[in-house]
Amino acid sequence: MSIRRNLDHISARLPLWHLHWYVTLDSTQLEAQRLIDEGCLDHTAIVSQEQTAGMGRLGRRWHSESGQGLYLSAILRLELPPAHLPGLTLALGLAAKRTIEETAELDCDLRWPNDVLVAGRKVCGILTQMHNGAVIAGIGINLNQRDFPLEIDDIATSLDREGASNFSREDLLVRLLDYIEEYTQLYCRDGRDIVYRAFRMNSTYVQGKRVIVEQDGRSLRGVTDGLDADGFLILRAETGERITILAGGVRPVI
Ligand code: BTN
């Protein structure tokens, strides 16, 4: 059943959350910013069937055709110093991975900092932003796409393309919001190290992976060597240097 027709039922399953559902939006992130500016409640969640200006990390676009993906922004009023925001993305990745694995029954990998992969291709991306003191956790999950634009067709996938179509979208959304709450609480209450440890255990990218990283216009090659105290990735570069990766795009060396 579609999420829209079932909205009352979904809201009843998510007593903590204030759900806003749209047919189309520019971006659920932008709508979240507008709602924060209007003073919305903590745990406001925005879902849109389509986004005309879906936003990805590093200024990229997030393809958001109608009905092809889950496009969600969750507003969290957390007591979080801005320096702890990057690490929160790792907690959200764990929430998304667990949601997909339990709902679509597909094994997932996490690629630092914000990608969920199935069979090595990206199925879900996370964009964590701060606006007027509130966190906006933006999550996009590719559901039905059979084809992607040419430039990402060999690096992106969807749950359907990986053979998972027989699951409830309602369950996916409910589980995702439940786990967002669980993992952000874990991060804020029980400490960042617990989340970093869980991330390490759920990601083949954190330790010993040969990668190329694009950072500050440089292409760095090396082997990953763990996370630092703020959740940033450490790269042992071919030059022997240990480099902290703050925001680059990480690709495997094939
Ligand atoms: C990335 O991997 O680059 C992050 C992608 C984040 C996409 C989601 S879809 C819901 C929310 N609204 C947006 O405009 N972006 C995020």
Boltz pocket constraint, residues with backbone or C-beta under 6 A from the ligand:
constraints:
  - pocket:
      binder: B
      contacts: [[A, 26], [A, 27], [A, 28], [A, 29], [A, 30], [A, 51], [A, 53], [A, 54], [A, 55], [A, 56], [A, 57], [A, 58], [A, 60], [A, 62], [A, 70], [A, 71], [A, 72], [A, 73], [A, 114], [A, 115], [A, 124], [A, 125], [A, 126], [A, 127], [A, 138], [A, 139], [A, 140], [A, 141]]
      max_distance: 6.0
